[in-house]
């Protein structure tokens, strides 16, 4: 097996593990971490294809994704902490009354 197929296999495994965590777990913080794991699988795919094509476009896009993901987590964690302070639980089902 070549390096590209190994990296793509690892990226698929990361994405699948993150997707499984989002589907199975009901803890909001664990779901956020699993979504980040899925994002890292996509980033690994972008870097792999960028390296295979010999250009830097994928690496630049991954950097942009990291910046956006950092801003997303910086906003999501305080929101989750405020919800936990109000409901006293991290279970996603407890936040059903927040529907707009």
Secondary structure, DSSP 8 states (H G I E B T S, - for coil): --HHHHHHHHHHHHHHHHHHHHHH--BHHHHHHHHHHHHHHHHHHHHHHHHHHT-SHHHHHHHHHHHHHHHHHHHHHHHHHHHHHHHS--BGGGGGGG--
